[in-house]
Amino acid sequence: MKFGVITFPGSNCDDDMVHVLGTVMGREVVRLWHKEESLDDLTTDDCIIVPGGFSYGDYVRAGAVARFSPIMKSVIDFANRGGYVFGICNGFQILCEAHLLPGALLRNREQKFIAKNVFIRAETDNAPTNHRLSPGQVLRIPIAHAEGRYYADEDTIYRLNENDQILFRYCDGYGEVNLDSNHNGSVGNIAGICNEGRNVFGMMPHPERASEELLGNRDGYTIFQGLVEAVAAAE
């Protein structure tokens, strides 16, 4: 399984992703420039990473301009053919803007940028990103965003719950989902979701910032490891 990591003007987590996937995990990584229309030689057994940052300065709203980058037409086609696409933070925002994932990411409840370590609870093991996780398992992962408040209408939230598409919820250190642990005001404490086909994933927390012992936390590594193993098992 190879990874393609996109760089947009304003991306600031693309190098982090290349480091974790390439150096830490030892996977082949291809850099993809936002003006390209080709995905190199990536196949639907590979994964495209839409990284965090402030693509195009977050003008208009986060992810709204990046959604129209030349490469996104190929990413949308790739996802629709069953290819794996994983958006993190700004990448999650871009995937929602591109309608590869339902809902939207709005300004945080307190209208402030938040950057800190938080706890999230795995809600399912029925997705490649959660392959090595058990429902209820708690991870400690950093967040860094101003527009991370997940929102969707009642019908969409109902379908996400019914279809087991909610990957993670914000929680406290004991796994309790409550108002105090809902740092940005997301509906239902939602921190990450997947599409119905379970090949497109989005989350606001940054697992790439918690993927090696040097950083004192490898909880995020489990997410990438599970993704690789789940895809390999499905081949």
Helices and strands as residue ranges (DSSP letters): E 3-7, H 14-18, I 19-24, E 29-33, E 47-50, G 55-58, G 66-68, H 70-80, E 84-88, H 90-97, E 104-106, E 114-122, G 128-130, E 138-145, E 149-151, H 154-162, E 166-171, G 179-181, G 187-189, E 190-194, E 200-203, G 207-209, G 213-215, H 219-234
